[in-house]
């Protein structure tokens, strides 16, 4: 019986792992999958030995509060895997938790695969030494990542990005507007200030102030603001009230970020995965990010690339503007967005670059990941 152990603690990791399990079952219908995973994995027949929610912590403070429970769970899982050895272990993202496990399992002779390369290309190159001693094979979402592992002894396979498989090529703007009840021909800007409360703490007021400046120049504008939770919606509503903007044309939404972006002419987006989603939908954007002064000083000294936005990193050039920390002012953001709104030629050129990125990342991610894993199972 083929046994595959996996750990995926975050919601995004749960989805990645579930798709991989489904693809592997086409080749190994009787395989057993166990470890730590979420509801999507469990629907594919995965046995979760602990609740995945225990790993879904955000920020240093929450991680420290839960450290003892998480460390105890990790030690117990290690003992179980060493006693009842799987044919392969697959850690899905969750770098800190999974690399600790992978290091000890690899040392015990168990093949270890890490799904989603840590972003050593950005500001974490110091992690490469740990990865070399812990991982047999990396499954990378981005095409430039395998080159980073050449000469290290770690195999790395480019498997494409699952979001590029899910988001259709050439999403129709008119259809998205009809779906959201947006008037045809009205200029629309989507605001994506982040998914975490800490991000809205630094970004919400700046985004709203930039929107107010834009409205002074283009009063017919409408703003769509998809928010992921009640907490982030309350934060944004509080910022609207504080800046006396609660009567302005802001449409707040629960989720539906893809629809909001598709209906827009331009997007103001906090750096992160949302920048990739915006590019895959094909809409021009301005990227902004602010954080605590202490975190900014630390990250600025660790940076290796001239870009932070995934669309620019993938294009290897500044396709869209980025404004970070002190440069992320309402004036700068409003000016950059205003330029995009009036320059149809620039929007078309950006759209062509984003289309090529979409096609590059659209690789049937789950099947390619399964193809990289299967040789270890056949060998076992």
HUURPE-V472325 format. One record per residue. N is the residue number from 1. PHI is phi in whole degrees, -180 to 180 (* if undefined). Layout:
# HUURPE-V472325
n->(N:N)
phi->(PHI:PHI)
This chain:
# HUURPE-V472325
n->(1:2:3:4:5:6:7:8:9:10:11:12:13:14:15:16:17:18:19:20:21:22:23:24:25:26:27:28:29:30:31:32:33:34:35:36:37:38:39:40:41:42:43:44:45:46:47:48:49:50:51:52:53:54:55:56:57:58:59:60:61:62:63:64:65:66:67:68:69:70:71:72:73:74:75:76:77:78:79:80:81:82:83:84:85:86:87:88:89:90:91:92:93:94:95:96:97:98:99:100:101:102:103:104:105:106:107:108:109:110:111:112:113:114:115:116:117:118:119:120:121:122:123:124:125:126:127:128:129:130:131:132:133:134:135:136:137:138:139:140:141:142:143:144:145:146:147:148:149:150:151:152:153:154:155:156:157:158:159:160:161:162:163:164:165:166:167:168:169:170:171:172:173:174:175:176:177:178:179:180:181:182:183:184:185:186:187:188:189:190:191:192:193:194:195:196:197:198:199:200:201:202:203:204:205:206:207:208:209:210:211:212:213:214:215:216:217:218:219:220:221:222:223:224:225:226:227:228:229:230:231:232:233:234:235:236:237:238:239:240:241:242:243:244:245:246:247:248:249:250:251:252:253:254:255:256:257:258:259:260:261:262:263:264:265:266:267:268:269:270:271:272:273:274:275:276:277:278:279:280:281:282:283:284:285:286:287:288:289:290:291:292:293:294:295:296:297:298:299:300:301:302:303:304:305:306:307:308:309:310:311:312:313:314:315:316:317:318:319:320:321:322:323:324:325:326:327:328:329:330:331:332:333:334:335:336:337:338:339:340:341:342:343:344:345:346:347:348:349:350:351:352:353:354:355:356:357:358:359:360:361:362:363:364:365:366:367:368:369:370:371:372:373:374:375:376:377:378:379:380)
phi->(*:-76:-121:-123:-98:-143:-134:-145:-96:-89:-62:-66:-68:-58:-68:-57:-66:-61:-64:-67:-58:-60:-68:-69:-65:-63:-98:-132:-62:-99:-64:-102:-122:-149:140:-131:-159:-95:-64:-67:-65:-65:-66:-91:94:-80:-98:-92:-80:-139:-66:-64:-60:-64:-95:-85:-108:-124:88:-65:-63:-67:-62:-66:-62:-102:-60:-63:-65:-67:-64:-64:-62:-66:-64:-64:-64:-58:-61:-66:-72:-74:-77:-125:-67:-79:-73:-157:-114:-122:-93:-101:55:50:-51:-64:-67:-74:-66:-59:-65:-61:-60:-76:-71:-64:-63:-88:91:-97:-64:-123:-120:-110:-99:96:-67:-57:-78:-66:-75:-99:-143:-127:-66:-63:-73:-60:-62:-67:-64:-58:-84:-122:-120:-83:-154:-106:-104:-102:-87:-120:-70:-85:-76:-55:-60:-67:-100:-63:82:-95:88:-97:-72:-140:-115:-81:-118:82:-109:-61:-64:-70:-76:-80:-80:-67:-71:65:-65:-80:-67:-62:-64:-64:-67:-62:-62:-96:73:-88:-63:-60:84:-79:-68:-130:-121:-93:-111:-122:-84:121:-105:-108:-61:-63:-70:-67:-55:-95:-106:-58:-65:-64:-64:-66:-64:-65:-64:-62:-64:-63:-65:-64:-91:-134:-63:-83:-64:-124:-116:-106:-128:-78:-126:-92:-152:-64:-66:-71:-65:-62:-59:-68:-63:-63:-66:-60:-65:-62:-94:55:-118:-71:-99:-84:-76:-105:-106:-88:-131:-90:68:59:-62:-62:-65:-63:-66:-62:-80:-93:-95:-155:-133:-106:-136:-72:-57:144:-61:-62:-68:-69:-60:-62:-65:-68:-73:95:-107:-66:-147:-120:-100:-138:-157:-136:-149:-63:-55:-65:-63:-64:-60:-64:-69:-63:-78:-97:-69:-119:-111:-77:-122:-116:-80:-58:-60:-71:-63:-69:-82:62:-166:-79:-83:-127:-73:-122:-128:-118:51:-68:-82:-84:-97:-55:-61:-64:-68:-65:-65:-66:-67:-60:-62:-66:-66:-96:-109:-61:-63:-65:-63:-65:-64:-62:-60:-66:-63:-66:-64:-67:-64:-59:-67:-66:-86:-85:-125:57:-50:-62:-70:-66:-64:-62:-61:-76:-82:-56:-58:-68:-76:-68:-66:-65)
